Amino acid sequence: MILDREVKRLRNKNVSLVKVLWRNHNVEEATWEPEETMKEQYPYMFDSDKNSRKNSLFKGEGIIIS
């Protein structure tokens, strides 16, 4: 589940990151992962990306994609 997104500036390029809550882990154990890598390995997590604003539940600072 994707909890949040951010863009980090590394020297001369921007890297898009997503905060991932892994199955059977607590929210405190969520990790920041490169968005591009996650899209390659877990494309189903991004299938509803275009509709995520409609289908999202806002909780705290992150977005939970339903």
C-alpha positions in Angstrom: 0.0 0.0 0.0 1.3 3.4 -0.9 1.2 5.9 2.0 2.9 9.0 0.6 4.9 10.4 -2.2 7.8 12.8 -2.4 10.6 14.0 -4.8 14.1 14.1 -3.5 16.8 16.3 -5.2 20.0 14.4 -5.6 22.8 16.5 -7.1 21.4 17.3 -10.5 18.4 15.1 -10.7 15.1 14.5 -9.1 14.1 11.1 -7.7 10.4 10.3 -7.2 9.9 8.1 -4.0 6.9 6.4 -2.6 6.4 5.4 1.0 5.3 1.7 1.0 3.5 -0.1 3.8 4.5 -3.8 3.3 2.0 -6.6 4.1 2.2 -7.8 7.7 4.2 -4.7 8.8 3.3 -1.8 11.0 3.0 1.7 9.7 6.3 2.5 11.6 8.1 0.0 9.4 7.0 1.6 6.1 10.0 2.3 3.8 10.7 4.9 1.1 11.3 3.2 -2.3 12.1 4.6 -5.8 8.8 5.0 -7.6 10.2 3.8 -10.9 11.4 0.5 -9.3 8.1 -0.1 -7.6 6.2 0.5 -10.8 8.3 -2.1 -12.5 8.0 -4.7 -9.8 4.5 -4.0 -8.6 2.5 -2.4 -11.4 -0.8 -3.3 -9.9 -0.1 -0.8 -7.1 -0.3 2.0 -9.7 -3.1 0.7 -11.9 -5.6 3.0 -10.2 -3.1 6.0 -10.1 -5.2 8.0 -12.6 -8.3 7.6 -10.4 -6.5 7.7 -7.1 -7.7 11.2 -6.1 -11.3 9.9 -6.4 -10.7 6.6 -4.7 -8.2 7.6 -2.0 -8.8 7.9 1.7 -6.8 10.6 3.3 -5.3 9.5 6.6 -2.7 11.6 8.4 -0.1 13.0 5.9 -0.3 10.2 3.4 -2.6 8.8 0.8 -4.0 5.3 1.0 -4.9 4.0 -2.4 -7.9 1.7 -2.2 
